[in-house]
Amino acid sequence: MDRQLTRTSRRWRRKAIAVGVLVAALGAAGFVTIGHGRGASRAPQRDMAIDAAVRAEVIHAAVAQLDRAYVFPAQAERIHALLLGKLQHGDFDDIDSADDFADRLTTVLRKASRDDHLQVRYVEHALPPQVPGQSLPAAEQAHEHAEQLRFNYGMAEVKRLQGNLGYIDLHQLGRPDGADLRMADAFGLLRDTQALVIDLRHCTGGDPDTVMHFASYLFDRPTHLNDVYWRDENRTEVRWTSATVPGARYGQHRAVYLLTSGDTFSGCEDLAYALKNAHRAILVGETTGGGAHAGSPQRLDAHFMMFVPSGRPISPVTHTDWEGVGVVPDVSTSAAKALDRAQLLALRNIVAHEPDPDWKRRVQQRVRDLE
């Protein structure tokens, strides 16, 4: 199993690093997902005037990438015909702005596919030809590392809530080289809590290795969480939690509550979906954003790139994923009320099983405060 996990980890990291090229080129702080983080901010850049030749080049390159790798071949064929038809009919002739063209293409792609991971972006600075397996240049690695440090690898807050509950607020699932250390520290701080609340309401994506590393703290033994089928390689990967973790394992016997919202997306949905189907967490909040597909950015020309989803997760429980429908919570409530609702569920469960009468009384008082 260890050899298989190592091969899987390397493959996922290759996909993740590829997305980093797009992120670095755009000056944005975001990650892949399973896919890439939604809503990553863009650095200001100057627009560029484009003509019919550029529009045609970009569209032909886009359909070639879809034909080669898009996760659903039948949809790729349909979108191919749609884009070439619009080009031939002059639907893009009124666009002479590179920014506007990228936005229009993204709108057309998402409307046709209902896949929010499909995206075309304009990049001011010329992009070098893409080399398969190539690492990020040193300057872009340094930029990404600085961004990871500024946002603490996505771990926004770790604390203990009243009633001896643990709380972890994740905004991203950052790169493993720094996220693993922070996860070990977090679970060390929370090792003696009686239940755990994981807040994914503002979590928009992350590194797929980190998704699995984080989940590994919540199980006592390796657990099969999902498979991923890669259309461009016609290959299925199997993903398990790790047999060991660098910090204190939280284990699988204490209750875990995951907070979700409509902004929970991509790799953060991967974590929620896997833990829900494994019956390891109770999801509280709103249905998530619905972005399941994995992939990588592809260069279309010197100034345009497209994120092409080429992989889809397959749950060993549901035999499908959450693409387009989101992850449905076990306890439905507004995102604003999710934290209080999860605390009430956790504390009532503690009261029901607490043998110490003094501590039971104090927890009951906290329940009354929240009610």
VOBA-1610 file (N, C-alpha, C; in pm, whole numbers, padded with zeros to 5 digits, always signed):
BEGIN
Met+00083-00121+00000Met+00000+00000+00000Met+00086+00125+00000Asp+00200+00124+00072Asp+00285+00243+00081Asp+00336+00285-00056Arg+00378+00185-00139Arg+00428+00218-00273Arg+00317+00279-00357Gln+00197+00222-00345Gln+00084+00275-00422Gln+00052+00418-00380Leu+00053+00443-00249Leu+00024+00577-00200Leu+00128+00676-00248Thr+00254+00634-00251Thr+00361+00724-00296Thr+00342+00761-00442Arg+00309+00662-00526Arg+00287+00692-00668Arg+00169+00787-00686Thr+00061+00762-00610Thr-00056+00848-00618Thr-00022+00990-00576Ser+00054+01003-00467Ser+00090+01134-00417Ser+00170+01212-00520Arg+00265+01145-00585Arg+00347+01214-00684Arg+00262+01261-00801Arg+00167+01175-00845Arg+00084+01211-00959Arg-00003+01330-00926Trp-00065+01330-00806Trp-00149+01442-00766Trp-00066+01570-00754Arg+00056+01558-00703Arg+00138+01678-00688Arg+00175+01734-00824Arg+00197+01646-00922Arg+00227+01696-01057Arg+00110+01778-01108Lys-00010+01729-01089Lys-00128+01804-01133Lys-00139+01936-01057Ala-00110+01932-00928Ala-00122+02052-00846Ala-00020+02157-00888Ile+00104+02115-00913Ile+00209+02209-00952Ile+00176+02272-01086Ala+00116+02194-01176Ala+00079+02250-01306Ala-00015+02367-01290Val-00110+02356-01198Val-00201+02466-01174Val-00126+02583-01114Gly-00024+02556-01036Gly+00056+02663-00979Gly+00118+02752-01085Val+00149+02696-01202Val+00204+02777-01311Val+00103+02884-01351Leu-00023+02843-01367Leu-00127+02940-01402Leu-00143+03043-01292Val-00148+02997-01168Val-00166+03087-01055Val-00052+03187-01047Ala+00070+03138-01061Ala+00185+03228-01052Ala+00187+03327-01168Ala+00154+03278-01287Ala+00154+03366-01404Ala+00053+03479-01388Leu-00056+03451-01320Leu-00160+03552-01301Leu-00136+03636-01178Gly-00038+03601-01098Gly-00015+03674-00974Gly-00126+03652-00874Ala-00190+03534-00878Ala-00304+03506-00790Ala-00263+03406-00684Ala-00328+03418-00568Ala-00302+03324-00459Ala-00415+03222-00458Gly-00390+03105-00513Gly-00493+03002-00515Gly-00429+02868-00543Phe-00508+02762-00533Phe-00453+02629-00552Phe-00545+02545-00637Val-00496+02426-00672Val-00582+02331-00735Val-00668+02269-00630Thr-00750+02187-00682Thr-00839+02109-00602Thr-00772+01983-00568Ile-00861+01925-00568Ile-00903+01856-00685Ile-00942+01967-00776Gly-00872+02017-00862Gly-00901+02130-00944Gly-00830+02251-00894His-00895+02361-00880His-00828+02481-00833His-00925+02561-00749Gly-00870+02649-00667Gly-00954+02729-00580Gly-01038+02829-00657Arg-01164+02839-00621Arg-01254+02932-00689Arg-01237+03070-00627Gly-01251+03172-00710Gly-01252+03308-00658Gly-01115+03362-00623Ala-01007+03302-00676Ala-00874+03357-00650Ala-00864+03497-00711Ser-00806+03589-00636Ser-00796+03726-00684Ser-00691+03737-00792Arg-00711+03831-00884Arg-00614+03853-00990Arg-00536+03981-00964Ala-00406+03975-00991Ala-00326+04096-00980Ala-00364+04189-01095Pro-00360+04322-01075Pro-00391+04415-01183Pro-00296+04394-01301Gln-00350+04397-01421Gln-00266+04384-01539Gln-00329+04465-01652Arg-00244+04508-01744Arg-00293+04587-01857Arg-00362+04497-01958Asp-00474+04545-02010Asp-00546+04472-02114Asp-00464+04478-02244Met-00506+04401-02342Met-00436+04396-02470Met-00541+04390-02581Ala-00518+04463-02687Ala-00607+04457-02802Ala-00581+04329-02880Ile-00689+04263-02925Ile-00676+04140-03003Ile-00756+04154-03132Asp-00722+04070-03229Asp-00790+04074-03358Asp-00848+03937-03392Ala-00903+03924-03511Ala-00969+03800-03551Ala-00872+03681-03551Ala-00747+03706-03588Ala-00650+03597-03593Ala-00623+03541-03454Val-00611+03629-03355Val-00588+03584-03217Val-00709+03507-03165Arg-00829+03561-03191Arg-00950+03493-03144Arg-00959+03352-03203Ala-00930+03340-03330Ala-00937+03209-03395Ala-00831+03114-03339Glu-00709+03166-03318Glu-00602+03082-03265Glu-00638+03028-03126Val-00690+03116-03042Val-00722+03076-02905Val-00836+02973-02904Ile-00939+02996-02985Ile-01052+02904-02987Ile-01011+02767-03042His-00931+02764-03146His-00887+02635-03199His-00798+02561-03098Ala-00715+02635-03027Ala-00632+02571-02924Ala-00719+02519-02810Ala-00823+02594-02775Ala-00912+02552-02666Ala-00985+02423-02700Val-01039+02414-02821Val-01112+02292-02857Val-01016+02173-02867Ala-00893+02197-02908Ala-00795+02089-02913Ala-00767+02035-02772Gln-00754+02125-02675Gln-00731+02081-02538Gln-00852+02006-02482Leu-00971+02053-02512Leu-01092+01983-02467Leu-01100+01844-02529Asp-01072+01833-02657Asp-01075+01704-02724Asp-00972+01608-02665Arg-00859+01662-02626Arg-00750+01578-02573Arg-00777+01530-02432Ala-00834+01618-02347Ala-00828+01586-02205Ala-00956+01606-02126Tyr-01057+01678-02178Tyr-01172+01708-02092Tyr-01237+01580-02041Val-01277+01584-01917Val-01316+01464-01844Val-01433+01389-01909Phe-01520+01460-01980Phe-01632+01395-02048Phe-01616+01411-02199Pro-01573+01309-02271Pro-01547+01321-02415Pro-01669+01368-02495Ala-01788+01320-02461Ala-01907+01359-02537Ala-01934+01508-02522Gln-01915+01560-02399Gln-01932+01704-02378Gln-01826+01782-02453Ala-01702+01730-02453Ala-01594+01798-02526Ala-01629+01812-02673Glu-01684+01704-02731Glu-01722+01707-02872Glu-01831+01810-02897Arg-01928+01817-02808Arg-02037+01912-02823Arg-01988+02057-02809Ile-01900+02082-02710Ile-01848+02217-02689Ile-01757+02257-02806His-01682+02160-02858His-01598+02183-02977His-01684+02240-03089Ala-01794+02173-03118Ala-01882+02219-03227Ala-01944+02355-03195Leu-01980+02375-03069Leu-02042+02502-03028Leu-01945+02619-03048Leu-01821+02604-03001Leu-01724+02714-03011Leu-01690+02745-03157Leu-01666+02641-03238Leu-01633+02667-03379Leu-01752+02727-03452Gly-01873+02685-03414Gly-01991+02744-03475Gly-02004+02892-03442Lys-01981+02927-03316Lys-01988+03068-03275Lys-01879+03149-03344Leu-01760+03091-03359Leu-01651+03160-03428Leu-01690+03186-03574Gln-01742+03084-03639Gln-01780+03096-03780Gln-01893+03197-03799His-01985+03202-03703His-02100+03292-03716His-02069+03435-03671Gly-01947+03457-03628Gly-01906+03593-03591Gly-01950+03637-03453Asp-01981+03541-03364Asp-02030+03577-03231Asp-01926+03647-03145Phe-01797+03635-03183Phe-01692+03699-03104Phe-01631+03820-03176Asp-01687+03856-03292Asp-01626+03960-03374Asp-01626+04097-03307Asp-01717+04118-03213Asp-01726+04250-03149Asp-01628+04266-03033Ile-01547+04165-03005Ile-01456+04169-02889Ile-01314+04200-02936Asp-01261+04312-02892Asp-01121+04343-02924Asp-01036+04355-02798Ser-01093+04322-02682Ser-01022+04325-02554Ser-00987+04182-02513Ala-00861+04158-02477Ala-00818+04025-02434Ala-00892+03982-02307Asp-00904+04074-02211Asp-00977+04043-02088Asp-01121+04003-02117Asp-01189+04082-02200Asp-01329+04055-02231Asp-01344+03922-02306Phe-01248+03893-02393Phe-01254+03768-02469Phe-01241+03648-02376Ala-01148+03655-02282Ala-01132+03546-02185Ala-01259+03527-02102Asp-01317+03638-02059Asp-01441+03629-01981Asp-01555+03571-02063Arg-01567+03612-02189Arg-01676+03561-02275Arg-01658+03411-02298Leu-01536+03368-02326Leu-01511+03225-02348Leu-01544+03145-02222Thr-01505+03198-02106Thr-01535+03128-01980Thr-01686+03115-01961Thr-01759+03220-01989Thr-01905+03216-01977Thr-01965+03111-02069Val-01920+03107-02194Val-01971+03010-02289Val-01938+02867-02245Leu-01815+02845-02201Leu-01773+02712-02159Leu-01853+02663-02038Arg-01871+02751-01940Arg-01942+02710-01819Arg-02091+02689-01844Lys-02149+02772-01931Lys-02291+02755-01962Lys-02314+02623-02036Ala-02222+02588-02124Ala-02236+02466-02203Ala-02210+02340-02122Ser-02122+02350-02023Ser-02078+02232-01948Ser-02133+02223-01807Arg-02175+02338-01751Arg-02212+02348-01610Arg-02095+02305-01521Asp-01974+02334-01566Asp-01852+02297-01495Asp-01777+02425-01458Asp-01780+02463-01329Asp-01719+02589-01286Asp-01568+02584-01282His-01509+02468-01307His-01363+02463-01315His-01312+02506-01453Leu-01394+02496-01555Leu-01353+02542-01689Leu-01335+02693-01686Gln-01219+02738-01728Gln-01191+02881-01722Gln-01082+02918-01820Val-01100+03031-01890Val-00997+03088-01976Val-00952+03218-01913Arg-00822+03241-01912Arg-00769+03366-01857Arg-00667+03428-01951Tyr-00670+03558-01954Tyr-00570+03637-02025Tyr-00456+03670-01930Val-00332+03663-01979Val-00213+03693-01900Val-00131+03799-01974Glu-00104+03908-01906Glu-00033+04019-01971Glu+00107+03979-02018His+00183+03916-01929His+00321+03881-01962His+00324+03749-02040Ala+00399+03747-02147Ala+00400+03631-02237Ala+00437+03504-02162Leu+00361+03399-02189Leu+00384+03271-02125Leu+00477+03186-02210Pro+00577+03123-02151Pro+00666+03036-02228Pro+00592+02912-02272Pro+00642+02847-02376Pro+00582+02719-02417Pro+00579+02621-02301Gln+00473+02542-02295Gln+00455+02450-02183Gln+00538+02325-02205Val+00611+02283-02100Val+00692+02162-02105Val+00635+02064-02004Pro+00588+01945-02047Pro+00529+01850-01953Pro+00624+01816-01838Gly+00573+01819-01715Gly+00652+01783-01598Gly+00748+01890-01549Gln+00748+02007-01616Gln+00842+02112-01578Gln+00802+02176-01446Ser+00899+02198-01357Ser+00872+02262-01229Ser+00855+02412-01248Leu+00798+02474-01148Leu+00786+02620-01150Leu+00923+02685-01152Pro+00941+02793-01229Pro+01066+02869-01220Pro+01088+02919-01079Ala+01214+02947-01046Ala+01252+02984-00909Ala+01174+03106-00860Ala+01158+03206-00946Ala+01088+03329-00903Ala+00943+03299-00867Glu+00878+03212-00946Glu+00738+03180-00918Glu+00726+03092-00795Gln+00824+03001-00774Gln+00825+02922-00652Gln+00836+03013-00529Ala+00922+03115-00539Ala+00939+03207-00427Ala+00811+03286-00402His+00743+03328-00511His+00618+03402-00496His+00512+03316-00428Glu+00498+03193-00476Glu+00399+03104-00417Glu+00429+03076-00270His+00557+03053-00238His+00595+03026-00100His+00561+03146-00011Ala+00587+03267-00060Ala+00555+03386+00018Ala+00405+03397+00043Glu+00324+03366-00059Glu+00179+03370-00042Glu+00132+03266+00058Gln+00192+03148+00053Gln+00156+03043+00148Gln+00184+03088+00292Leu+00297+03152+00312Leu+00333+03198+00445Leu+00238+03307+00492Arg+00204+03400+00403Arg+00115+03510+00441Arg-00020+03460+00489Phe-00067+03351+00429Phe-00199+03299+00464Phe-00190+03169+00544Asn-00072+03143+00602Asn-00052+03030+00694Asn-00098+02899+00633Tyr-00067+02881+00505Tyr-00103+02759+00433Tyr-00251+02728+00443Gly-00332+02833+00455Gly-00476+02819+00456Gly-00538+02795+00591Met-00457+02774+00694Met-00512+02748+00827Met-00532+02882+00898Ala-00657+02931+00896Ala-00685+03065+00944Ala-00688+03075+01095Glu-00740+02972+01164Glu-00755+02981+01309Glu-00766+02841+01369Val-00702+02823+01484Val-00712+02700+01562Val-00732+02741+01707Lys-00837+02689+01771Lys-00861+02726+01910Lys-00950+02622+01976Arg-00966+02639+02108Arg-01057+02556+02185Arg-01181+02638+02220Leu-01298+02584+02191Leu-01424+02649+02221Leu-01474+02605+02359Gln-01565+02684+02418Gln-01622+02649+02547Gln-01688+02511+02541Gly-01669+02436+02648Gly-01722+02300+02651Gly-01621+02197+02605Asn-01494+02239+02591Asn-01385+02151+02550Asn-01404+02097+02408Leu-01441+02189+02319Leu-01451+02155+02178Leu-01331+02212+02103Gly-01279+02136+02009Gly-01174+02188+01922Gly-01233+02258+01801Tyr-01157+02355+01746Tyr-01206+02432+01631Tyr-01089+02461+01538Ile-01106+02424+01409Ile-01007+02455+01305Ile-01080+02525+01192Asp-01035+02646+01158Asp-01094+02723+01049Asp-00999+02717+00930Leu-01041+02648+00823Leu-00959+02631+00703Leu-01013+02718+00591His-00925+02800+00532His-00964+02879+00416His-00906+02820+00287Gln-00802+02744+00299Gln-00744+02668+00189Gln-00677+02545+00250Leu-00647+02447+00167Leu-00565+02333+00208Leu-00432+02351+00135Gly-00337+02416+00204Gly-00214+02461+00140Gly-00118+02350+00106Arg-00005+02388+00049Arg+00094+02290+00005Arg+00141+02205+00123Pro+00162+02074+00102Pro+00198+01986+00213Pro+00326+02024+00286Asp+00424+02084+00215Asp+00551+02112+00282Asp+00535+02204+00401Gly+00437+02292+00399Gly+00412+02377+00515Gly+00285+02341+00589Ala+00185+02292+00516Ala+00057+02258+00579Ala+00071+02142+00675Asp+00157+02045+00644Asp+00172+01928+00731Asp+00220+01968+00871Leu+00314+02062+00877Leu+00364+02107+01007Leu+00255+02176+01086Arg+00174+02256+01017Arg+00067+02329+01085Arg-00046+02236+01130Met-00073+02134+01052Met-00173+02036+01094Met-00127+01962+01219Ala+00000+01925+01222Ala+00053+01856+01340Ala+00040+01944+01464Asp+00073+02072+01450Asp+00059+02165+01563Asp-00087+02179+01605Ala-00176+02190+01507Ala-00318+02209+01537Ala-00375+02090+01613Phe-00350+01972+01563Phe-00406+01855+01629Phe-00338+01828+01763Gly-00214+01874+01779Gly-00151+01866+01910Gly-00221+01954+02012Leu-00257+02076+01971Leu-00328+02167+02060Leu-00464+02112+02099Leu-00529+02041+02007Leu-00667+01996+02027Leu-00676+01849+02070Arg-00566+01790+02105Arg-00561+01645+02127Arg-00653+01598+02240Asp-00681+01683+02339Asp-00763+01640+02454Asp-00906+01693+02449Thr-00945+01751+02338Thr-01084+01799+02326Thr-01179+01680+02310Gln-01305+01704+02340Gln-01403+01595+02337Gln-01477+01585+02204Ala-01469+01685+02122Ala-01526+01683+01987Ala-01457+01793+01907Leu-01471+01785+01775Leu-01398+01877+01687Leu-01492+01940+01585Val-01478+02073+01568Val-01550+02146+01464Val-01449+02192+01360Ile-01470+02153+01234Ile-01385+02194+01123Ile-01466+02289+01036Asp-01420+02412+01024Asp-01495+02516+00955Asp-01446+02528+00811Leu-01530+02486+00716Leu-01498+02494+00573Leu-01584+02597+00502Arg-01649+02686+00577Arg-01742+02780+00515Arg-01673+02877+00420His-01545+02905+00441His-01470+02998+00355His-01357+02925+00281Cys-01368+02795+00270Cys-01261+02712+00214Cys-01289+02687+00066Thr-01202+02737-00021Thr-01232+02738-00164Thr-01145+02647-00249Gly-01059+02568-00190Gly-00979+02476-00270Gly-00853+02436-00197Gly-00770+02357-00264Gly-00647+02318-00198Gly-00571+02210-00271Asp-00457+02177-00214Asp-00370+02073-00268Asp-00429+01937-00235Pro-00447+01850-00336Pro-00510+01720-00310Pro-00434+01633-00212Asp-00301+01643-00208Asp-00226+01567-00107Asp-00264+01611+00033Thr-00282+01742+00051Thr-00315+01795+00183Thr-00454+01751+00228Val-00547+01742+00133Val-00680+01689+00166Val-00666+01552+00233Met-00586+01465+00171Met-00572+01330+00225Met-00492+01330+00355His-00391+01416+00366His-00312+01423+00489His-00399+01469+00606Phe-00484+01569+00581Phe-00571+01619+00687Phe-00668+01510+00731Ala-00730+01443+00635Ala-00826+01337+00669Ala-00759+01224+00748Ser-00631+01202+00725Ser-00562+01092+00792Ser-00559+01108+00944Tyr-00567+01232+00994Tyr-00569+01254+01138Tyr-00699+01204+01202Leu-00802+01182+01122Leu-00935+01153+01176Leu-00971+01006+01170Phe-00874+00922+01131Phe-00898+00777+01125Phe-00787+00706+01202Asp-00818+00588+01252Asp-00720+00509+01326Asp-00639+00419+01236Arg-00687+00395+01116Arg-00617+00304+01024Arg-00641+00352+00881Pro-00559+00308+00785Pro-00579+00349+00647Pro-00722+00321+00600Thr-00782+00423+00538Thr-00921+00415+00495Thr-00933+00460+00350His-01004+00384+00271His-01025+00416+00129His-01128+00527+00119Leu-01087+00645+00071Leu-01178+00759+00065Leu-01235+00785-00074Asn-01152+00777-00177Asn-01208+00790-00312Asn-01107+00748-00418Asp-01156+00727-00539Asp-01073+00702-00655Asp-01081+00824-00746Val-00988+00836-00840Val-00992+00944-00939Val-00962+00884-01076Tyr-01053+00906-01170Tyr-01030+00862-01307Tyr-00977+00978-01389Trp-00860+00957-01454Trp-00798+01059-01540Trp-00827+01023-01686Arg-00908+01107-01751Arg-00945+01078-01889Arg-00826+01090-01984Asp-00738+01190-01962Asp-00627+01210-02055Asp-00526+01096-02050Glu-00526+01019-01940Glu-00434+00907-01926Glu-00507+00773-01923Asn-00640+00777-01926Asn-00724+00657-01917Asn-00678+00569-01802Arg-00674+00629-01684Arg-00617+00560-01568Arg-00695+00600-01443Thr-00713+00504-01353Thr-00782+00529-01227Thr-00685+00516-01111Glu-00686+00617-01023Glu-00604+00614-00902Glu-00692+00585-00781Val-00634+00520-00684Val-00703+00488-00560Val-00640+00568-00448Arg-00722+00633-00364Arg-00670+00720-00259Arg-00712+00670-00121Trp-00613+00653-00035Trp-00632+00606+00102Trp-00573+00708+00198Thr-00623+00710+00320Thr-00556+00788+00424Thr-00427+00718+00463Ser-00338+00792+00529Ser-00206+00739+00562Ser-00209+00655+00689Ala-00119+00559+00694Ala-00108+00473+00813Ala-00048+00548+00931Thr+00032+00653+00903Thr+00095+00732+01009Thr+00076+00879+00980Val+00081+00960+01085Val+00077+01106+01072Val+00189+01163+01158Pro+00240+01282+01121Pro+00353+01339+01197Pro+00314+01393+01333Gly+00186+01417+01358Gly+00143+01473+01485Gly+00057+01375+01563Ala-00018+01428+01658Ala-00108+01346+01740Ala-00235+01316+01661Arg-00261+01189+01637Arg-00381+01149+01563Arg-00506+01178+01647Tyr-00607+01240+01586Tyr-00732+01266+01659Tyr-00813+01137+01672Gly-00799+01050+01576Gly-00867+00922+01582Gly-01011+00930+01533Gln-01077+00815+01532Gln-01209+00809+01470Gln-01323+00788+01568His-01298+00802+01698His-01404+00776+01795His-01466+00903+01853Arg-01400+01016+01840Arg-01460+01142+01884Arg-01537+01206+01770Ala-01647+01273+01804Ala-01733+01331+01701Ala-01665+01446+01629Val-01690+01456+01497Val-01638+01564+01414Val-01755+01629+01341Tyr-01758+01763+01340Tyr-01862+01839+01273Tyr-01796+01930+01170Leu-01841+01924+01045Leu-01787+02008+00938Leu-01889+02115+00903Leu-01845+02241+00902Leu-01931+02352+00865Leu-01912+02382+00716Thr-02023+02395+00644Thr-02017+02418+00500Thr-02103+02538+00459Ser-02072+02592+00343Ser-02151+02702+00285Ser-02151+02686+00134Gly-02222+02775+00067Gly-02220+02775-00078Gly-02085+02812-00136Asp-01997+02871-00054Asp-01862+02906-00099Asp-01762+02792-00080Thr-01798+02689-00008Thr-01709+02572+00008Thr-01696+02507-00129Phe-01572+02488-00175Phe-01554+02450-00316Phe-01432+02360-00333Ser-01437+02277-00436Ser-01322+02209-00490Ser-01258+02114-00389Gly-01128+02132-00359Gly-01061+02042-00267Gly-01124+02039-00129Cys-01185+02149-00089Cys-01254+02154+00041Cys-01381+02071+00036Glu-01446+02067-00079Glu-01560+01977-00097Glu-01515+01832-00099Asp-01398+01807-00153Asp-01342+01672-00153Asp-01333+01619-00010Leu-01281+01702+00080Leu-01270+01663+00220Leu-01407+01637+00281Ala-01502+01729+00257Ala-01636+01715+00314Ala-01707+01590+00260Tyr-01698+01569+00130Tyr-01767+01455+00068Tyr-01710+01323+00119Ala-01578+01315+00126Ala-01515+01192+00171Ala-01549+01160+00316Leu-01543+01260+00404Leu-01571+01236+00545Leu-01719+01206+00568Lys-01806+01269+00491Lys-01949+01239+00504Lys-01977+01095+00463Asn-01926+01052+00348Asn-01954+00917+00299Asn-01888+00809+00384Ala-01779+00844+00451Ala-01714+00749+00542Ala-01778+00749+00680His-01884+00829+00697His-01954+00843+00826His-01858+00887+00936Arg-01763+00972+00897Arg-01665+01020+00994Arg-01697+01161+01042Ala-01786+01232+00976Ala-01819+01368+01017Ala-01965+01396+00989Ile-02022+01486+01068Ile-02157+01536+01046Ile-02144+01674+00984Leu-02203+01692+00865Leu-02193+01820+00795Leu-02309+01910+00836Val-02274+02034+00872Val-02372+02130+00921Val-02359+02258+00838Gly-02468+02304+00778Gly-02462+02429+00704Gly-02539+02423+00574Glu-02474+02467+00467Glu-02538+02479+00336Glu-02478+02382+00237Thr-02550+02354+00129Thr-02496+02274+00020Thr-02378+02348-00043Thr-02272+02276-00071Thr-02148+02337-00119Thr-02156+02372-00267Gly-02048+02432-00320Gly-02049+02492-00453Gly-02061+02399-00570Gly-02015+02273-00558Gly-02033+02177-00666Gly-01922+02170-00769Gly-01795+02182-00727Gly-01682+02172-00820Gly-01595+02053-00787Ala-01612+01943-00860Ala-01541+01819-00826Ala-01422+01788-00916His-01423+01838-01038His-01327+01788-01136His-01185+01837-01111Ala-01092+01748-01134Ala-00950+01779-01121Ala-00891+01810-01257Gly-00778+01877-01259Gly-00717+01907-01387Gly-00594+01993-01375Ser-00563+02062-01484Ser-00443+02144-01488Ser-00461+02254-01592Pro-00385+02365-01579Pro-00395+02472-01678Pro-00317+02437-01804Gln-00368+02479-01916Gln-00301+02454-02044Gln-00285+02585-02119Arg-00167+02604-02176Arg-00136+02724-02254Arg-00209+02718-02388Leu-00281+02824-02421Leu-00349+02832-02550Leu-00268+02912-02651Asp-00209+03022-02605Asp-00110+03096-02684Asp-00027+03176-02585Ala+00047+03272-02632Ala+00139+03345-02544Ala+00068+03421-02433His-00061+03451-02450His-00130+03535-02351His-00261+03475-02299Phe-00292+03351-02336Phe-00416+03289-02288Phe-00389+03148-02237Met-00453+03117-02124Met-00446+02982-02069Met-00587+02937-02033Met-00605+02806-02029Met-00735+02750-01993Met-00715+02638-01892Phe-00797+02642-01785Phe-00795+02530-01691Phe-00883+02420-01749Val-00824+02302-01769Val-00893+02190-01833Val-00914+02078-01731Pro-01036+02056-01684Pro-01062+01944-01594Pro-01050+01812-01669Ser-00961+01726-01623Ser-00937+01599-01691Ser-00961+01478-01602Gly-00990+01502-01474Gly-01013+01390-01382Gly-01141+01407-01304Arg-01203+01297-01268Arg-01323+01304-01185Arg-01310+01205-01070Pro-01344+01248-00949Pro-01340+01158-00835Pro-01456+01060-00840Ile-01432+00943-00784Ile-01535+00839-00776Ile-01536+00785-00634Ser-01641+00812-00561Ser-01651+00765-00423Ser-01673+00614-00421Pro-01602+00541-00334Pro-01628+00398-00321Pro-01763+00368-00256Val-01827+00473-00202Val-01958+00456-00138Val-02070+00490-00235Thr-02062+00609-00297Thr-02170+00654-00387Thr-02144+00619-00533His-02018+00587-00567His-01975+00557-00704His-01996+00676-00798Thr-01998+00796-00741Thr-02008+00917-00821Thr-01938+01029-00744Asp-01968+01158-00776Asp-01904+01269-00707Asp-02006+01380-00685Trp-01959+01500-00656Trp-02048+01611-00621Trp-02052+01720-00729Glu-01999+01690-00847Glu-01993+01789-00954Glu-02133+01841-00990Gly-02147+01973-00985Gly-02270+02037-01025Gly-02382+02034-00924Val-02372+01950-00823Val-02480+01938-00724Val-02434+01977-00584Gly-02304+01977-00559Gly-02252+02011-00428Gly-02264+01896-00329Val-02210+01919-00213Val-02219+01822-00103Val-02331+01869-00012Val-02429+01784+00009Val-02548+01820+00087Val-02520+01795+00235Pro-02545+01893+00321Pro-02516+01875+00464Pro-02613+01776+00528Asp-02569+01716+00639Asp-02657+01630+00718Asp-02758+01713+00797Val-02712+01831+00841Val-02797+01923+00916Val-02800+02054+00839Ser-02914+02087+00781Ser-02924+02205+00696Ser-02957+02329+00779Thr-02874+02431+00763Thr-02896+02560+00827Thr-02817+02664+00751Ser-02838+02791+00779Ser-02762+02895+00710Ser-02616+02889+00753Ala-02529+02937+00665Ala-02387+02941+00699Ala-02363+03024+00825Ala-02440+03132+00842Ala-02422+03219+00959Ala-02454+03149+01089Lys-02544+03052+01085Lys-02585+02983+01208Lys-02516+02849+01228Ala-02432+02809+01132Ala-02376+02674+01134Ala-02288+02648+01256Leu-02207+02745+01296Leu-02117+02722+01408Leu-02194+02699+01537Asp-02293+02782+01566Asp-02373+02763+01687Asp-02447+02630+01683Arg-02499+02595+01565Arg-02573+02469+01553Arg-02481+02350+01578Ala-02361+02354+01523Ala-02267+02243+01543Ala-02225+02233+01690Gln-02202+02348+01755Gln-02166+02343+01897Gln-02278+02282+01980Leu-02401+02317+01950Leu-02514+02260+02024Leu-02519+02108+02006Leu-02501+02062+01884Leu-02503+01918+01859Leu-02391+01848+01936Ala-02273+01907+01932Ala-02158+01846+02000Ala-02177+01845+02151Leu-02220+01958+02207Leu-02232+01969+02352Leu-02346+01883+02406Arg-02456+01874+02334Arg-02564+01786+02378Arg-02520+01641+02379Asn-02439+01604+02283Asn-02385+01468+02280Asn-02292+01443+02399Ile-02211+01544+02433Ile-02123+01531+02549Ile-02205+01516+02677Val-02309+01598+02693Val-02395+01591+02811Val-02456+01452+02824Ala-02499+01394+02712Ala-02565+01263+02715Ala-02474+01150+02761His-02342+01171+02748His-02249+01062+02780His-02148+01098+02888Glu-02157+01215+02949Glu-02057+01263+03044Glu-02082+01201+03184Pro-01983+01128+03239Pro-02001+01066+03371Pro-01973+01161+03487Asp-01897+01269+03463Asp-01861+01362+03570Asp-01976+01461+03589Pro-02046+01458+03704Pro-02165+01544+03721Pro-02131+01693+03718Asp-02014+01732+03771Asp-01978+01873+03772Asp-01954+01923+03629Trp-01877+01847+03551Trp-01851+01889+03414Trp-01980+01885+03331Lys-02064+01786+03357Lys-02192+01778+03287Lys-02276+01902+03312Arg-02278+01949+03437Arg-02355+02068+03471Arg-02300+02190+03398Arg-02168+02203+03390Arg-02107+02318+03325Arg-02132+02316+03173Val-02129+02198+03114Val-02157+02188+02971Val-02305+02219+02945Gln-02392+02174+03033Gln-02534+02207+03018Gln-02559+02357+03023Gln-02482+02427+03103Gln-02495+02573+03109Gln-02454+02635+02975Arg-02349+02582+02914Arg-02307+02633+02784Arg-02414+02604+02678Val-02479+02489+02687Val-02588+02458+02595Val-02700+02563+02609Arg-02735+02596+02732Arg-02841+02696+02754Arg-02800+02833+02698Asp-02671+02864+02708Asp-02623+02993+02654Asp-02642+03000+02502Leu-02625+02886+02435Leu-02632+02883+02290Leu-02775+02870+02238Glu-02863+02820+02321Glu-03000+02796+02277Glu-03078+02927+02261
//
